Amino acid sequence: MRTCQPTGIPARRMAADTMADRIQVGDRVVNLQVPGIFHVIARRGDLLEIETEQGLRLTVRDAAVRRVDDTQPPPPPKDN
């Protein structure tokens, strides 16, 4: 019987890399269902509690949001 030998990144290193990439409390994110910028105010496992500046509060899975990259300038507007 042949066993599957993993190739590439060792599991321990992969887990450490994904922990560094996890969305944390205080991050600015966008929700894929509701437009606007949200702030992460709490994290419980894979659930995030997020809130807009207007006070809209949601609890979502971390897979449903994307971190806002503040280091990049916004794209120029498209004039059509």
PLY file of the C-alpha trace (Angstrom):
ply
format ascii 1.0
element vertex 80
property float x
property float y
property float z
element edge 79
property int vertex1
property int vertex2
end_header
0.00 0.00 0.00
1.38 3.39 -0.96
1.21 6.32 1.45
0.79 9.87 0.34
3.88 11.92 1.01
3.18 15.67 1.09
5.33 17.84 -1.08
5.93 21.56 -0.85
5.43 23.54 2.35
5.53 21.56 5.61
2.23 21.65 7.54
3.75 23.49 10.52
5.13 26.27 8.35
1.89 26.52 6.38
-0.10 26.88 9.61
2.24 29.64 10.80
1.88 31.48 7.49
-1.91 31.34 7.58
-1.98 32.55 11.20
-0.04 35.67 10.16
-2.50 36.27 7.32
-5.61 35.90 9.51
-7.89 38.88 9.87
-7.48 40.34 13.35
-9.42 42.72 15.58
-8.89 46.28 14.34
-8.44 45.35 10.67
-10.46 47.18 8.03
-12.39 44.78 5.80
-15.05 44.69 3.10
-17.94 42.27 3.30
-18.82 40.39 0.14
-22.58 40.72 0.83
-22.97 44.29 2.14
-21.21 47.30 0.57
-18.97 49.48 2.69
-15.88 49.41 4.89
-16.17 47.53 8.17
-13.91 47.38 11.22
-13.36 44.04 12.95
-14.38 44.50 16.59
-14.29 40.86 17.80
-13.15 37.42 16.69
-14.56 34.10 17.89
-12.92 31.23 16.03
-13.82 31.63 12.37
-16.57 34.17 13.17
-15.93 37.89 13.02
-18.02 40.68 14.47
-17.72 43.65 12.14
-19.14 47.16 12.29
-19.43 50.18 9.97
-18.89 53.77 11.05
-22.68 54.20 10.87
-23.15 51.46 13.49
-24.27 48.54 11.30
-23.02 45.44 13.09
-22.77 41.97 11.56
-21.41 38.59 12.57
-19.90 36.80 9.57
-17.47 34.01 8.80
-13.94 35.21 8.11
-14.16 33.73 4.60
-16.91 36.26 3.76
-14.66 39.31 4.14
-11.47 40.63 2.56
-8.91 42.84 4.25
-8.62 46.38 2.88
-5.07 47.13 1.80
-4.38 50.68 3.00
-0.82 50.65 1.66
-1.89 50.79 -1.99
-3.27 54.01 -3.50
-6.83 53.74 -4.80
-7.14 53.01 -8.52
-7.77 56.02 -10.78
-11.39 56.55 -11.84
-12.39 55.20 -15.23
-13.68 57.93 -17.50
-15.92 56.45 -20.18
0 1
1 2
2 3
3 4
4 5
5 6
6 7
7 8
8 9
9 10
10 11
11 12
12 13
13 14
14 15
15 16
16 17
17 18
18 19
19 20
20 21
21 22
22 23
23 24
24 25
25 26
26 27
27 28
28 29
29 30
30 31
31 32
32 33
33 34
34 35
35 36
36 37
37 38
38 39
39 40
40 41
41 42
42 43
43 44
44 45
45 46
46 47
47 48
48 49
49 50
50 51
51 52
52 53
53 54
54 55
55 56
56 57
57 58
58 59
59 60
60 61
61 62
62 63
63 64
64 65
65 66
66 67
67 68
68 69
69 70
70 71
71 72
72 73
73 74
74 75
75 76
76 77
77 78
78 79
